[in-house]
Amino acid sequence: MGFAIAVTKERRAGETRVAATPDSVKKLIALGAEVLVETGAGLSASIPDAAYVEAGAKIVPDARAAAAAADLLFKVRAPEADEIAALKSGASVAAMLDPFRERDTVKALADKGVTAYALEFVPRITRAQAMDVLSSQANLAGYRAVIEAAWVYGRAFPMMMTAAGTVAAAKVFVMGAGVAGLQAVATARRLGAVVTATDVRPAAKEQVESLGAKFVAVEDEEFKAAETSGGYAKEMSDAYKTKQAELVAAHIQKQDVVITTALIPGRPAPKLVSATHVASMKPGSVIVDLAVEQGGNCELARLGEVAETGNGVKIVGWPNLPGRVAADSSALYARNLLSFTGLLAKDGALAPDFEDEILKAACVTRGGEIVHAGLKA
């Protein structure tokens, strides 16, 4: 009885998160697991090896040693080739695999005989809320987007009345009112900005207004039907995009800060902010593009850069904003994984029920094959 869970250091450039915390380690051990942590795995998230040891984990010297002993490997990003090579056939991996863009990794996992779970495929149903990695990480991305905007913006966010005169409140426009967008709205409001937001999903209007922001959208019949059963935004028609772009063009030129958050699973990010829109903005304005890793919502965004335009607009293209709040994002992600592990473990052993709708949705490789319908070529 019992099973081994390995947690290895993230090796992707700029990835500061870790897949387990001392708190989650204690609870994983209570499920019957032995937890092996690669030395230094948590340092970038402010977790020293000693904290894992105190929680009951065993520290191992390198990723290969950890992976080789694992029945279940926890990662934030997809495992590297050497980690996959070290895994036992029949072992399992749970991570944000980014399977649409990491198809070679998915194939390598299948070829190794690994059962791999893409945590971003966990369905957005009530029973799976505690496992929803997209939401937990998007919350912090939305928060951090506003902090990055405030850092780059050369003025204050709140209105200030002083003896020397009045400082006007910043005008912040959030494009996309999903989890990240709503948190950006809430954070910008807390900082005292005048906030507006837009989204193609009708349900977003009430959510935006409940946070004290004004909703901006072309509210026609297409808009009223623009949401999938899974709660994601649908790709809109060209006609709607034209109308929305006209509304945005009139609104965006009055804004000091624009934060874009629109993503469509498995597709390039939709282009919401054109070069023409950017050219209409005031000098000193800031755009933060949360979708830059999937091509960007702003056509002038550059991955990993703060791009400066000729008219004095700065476009922030930092990837992995949750990684800039590594301690908190790791803690939330580790809790997501802990909840997910509750579906895999029974009576101190790994015994996943592959008929469970959550596991069925998340499982991408099993028995030497790619089993997810959306990934079969």
Buried (B, 14 or more C-beta within 10 A) or exposed (E): EEBBBBBBBBEBEEBBBBBBBBBBBBBBBEBBBBBBBBBBBBBBBEBEBEBBBEBBBBBBEBBBBBBBBBBBBBBBBBBBEEBBEBBBEEBBBBBBBBBBEBEEBBBBBBBBBBBBBBBBBBBBBEEBEEBBBBBBBBBBBBBBBBBBBBEBBEEBBEEEEEEEEEBEBBBBBBBBBBBBBBBBBBBBBBBBBBBBBBBBBBEBBEBBEEBEBEBBBBEEEBBEEBBEEEEBBEEBEEEBBEBBBEEBBEBBBEBBBBBBBBBBBEEEBBBBBBEEBBEBBEEBBBBBBBBBBBBBBBBBBBBEEBBEBEEEBBBBBBBBBBBBBBBBBBBBBBBBBBBBBEBBBEEEBBEBEEEBEBBBBBBBBBEEEBBBEEBEE
